[in-house]
């Protein structure tokens, strides 16, 4: 979810749309907003409510410096995990 905010701020519906386009499926508000709230409580994102000229206002989310660091660390951990799995699969294929 943090990676949806690397290019700038966004609001919930747009974040859900980006996640769906990335192949993660439809994320409902009952799942999305609690996660965004936890990310905000952890200091990884900052939210700002903005009134709209028409319709309801929106909460816009943006990464904090801590969120950018966390995303970088999570990315590195994921790549290390992926390499370990790939290595294990390659070793397993050699044993077959």
MILO-672302 format. One line per 4 residues: number of its first residue (from 1); their letters; for each residue x, y, z of C-alpha. Coordinates in pm, 1 decimal, always signed. Layout:
N
NUM> A> X,Y,Z; ...
***
This chain:
96
1> XXXX> +0.0,+0.0,+0.0; +288.2,+236.1,+74.5; +415.6,+199.3,-280.1; +91.3,+355.8,-407.8
5> XXXX> +205.8,+681.2,-250.2; +560.5,+702.0,-385.7; +458.5,+940.8,-664.0; +264.4,+1170.8,-434.0
9> XXXX> -45.9,+1193.8,-225.0; -365.0,+1006.6,-300.8; -703.1,+927.6,-148.8; -859.7,+595.5,-56.4
13> XXXX> -1054.5,+522.5,-373.7; -752.1,+598.9,-591.3; -526.8,+380.8,-373.0; -775.1,+92.5,-401.7
17> XXXX> -786.7,+141.9,-778.8; -406.1,+129.9,-802.6; -393.6,-188.0,-594.7; -654.6,-348.4,-820.5
21> XXXX> -461.9,-242.9,-1132.6; -147.5,-396.4,-979.9; -326.6,-731.6,-971.5; -410.8,-740.5,-601.3
25> XXXX> -786.3,-750.0,-660.2; -1058.6,-523.6,-533.9; -986.8,-389.5,-187.7; -1303.5,-286.1,-5.7
29> XXXX> -1319.5,+17.2,+220.2; -1365.2,-205.5,+525.6; -1017.2,-342.2,+459.4; -848.3,-37.6,+310.5
33> XXXX> -926.6,+232.5,+565.1; -828.6,+36.8,+877.6; -490.9,-35.8,+714.5; -446.8,+331.2,+621.9
37> XXXX> -536.8,+426.8,+980.0; -275.9,+184.5,+1118.3; -14.4,+320.8,+878.2; -99.1,+670.9,+997.6
41> XXXX> -78.6,+567.2,+1364.6; +262.1,+411.6,+1292.7; +380.9,+739.0,+1141.4; +430.7,+591.5,+794.3
45> XXXX> +167.4,+806.3,+624.8; +12.6,+1141.7,+702.4; -353.0,+1208.7,+625.5; -519.7,+1540.2,+555.5
49> XXXX> -893.2,+1595.1,+511.2; -995.9,+1831.6,+233.7; -1346.1,+1957.6,+171.7; -1472.4,+1924.1,-183.9
53> XXXX> -1662.4,+2181.4,-386.3; -1909.4,+1906.7,-476.5; -1980.9,+1588.8,-287.9; -1808.0,+1465.7,+23.0
57> XXXX> -1457.1,+1566.5,+122.1; -1164.6,+1327.6,+101.6; -875.2,+1224.1,+318.6; -553.3,+1249.8,+122.2
61> XXXX> -262.4,+1030.0,+229.0; +106.8,+1087.9,+169.3; +422.6,+907.9,+273.2; +623.0,+1047.3,+560.9
65> XXXX> +1003.9,+1025.3,+559.1; +965.8,+728.6,+796.2; +720.7,+571.0,+550.6; +970.8,+607.5,+266.8
69> XXXX> +1239.3,+440.6,+480.5; +997.9,+164.2,+576.6; +903.7,+104.1,+215.1; +1269.7,+82.4,+117.4
73> XXXX> +1339.1,-164.9,+400.8; +1033.2,-375.8,+314.9; +1138.9,-381.6,-49.9; +1487.5,-501.1,+42.1
77> XXXX> +1345.1,-769.8,+273.0; +1105.2,-888.4,+0.9; +1383.7,-908.4,-258.8; +1601.4,-1110.8,-17.1
81> XXXX> +1310.0,-1346.5,+53.0; +1240.8,-1383.2,-319.4; +1607.0,-1468.3,-388.0; +1606.4,-1728.3,-109.5
85> XXXX> +1293.1,-1893.7,-248.5; +1434.8,-1889.9,-602.0; +1759.6,-2045.8,-478.2; +1568.7,-2317.0,-291.0
89> XXXX> +1357.7,-2395.2,-597.4; +1662.9,-2416.6,-822.0; +1837.4,-2648.5,-574.0; +1522.0,-2859.0,-551.1
93> XXXX> +1496.8,-2889.6,-928.7; +1856.4,-3013.8,-945.0; +1774.3,-3289.0,-695.1; +1482.3,-3420.4,-902.6
***
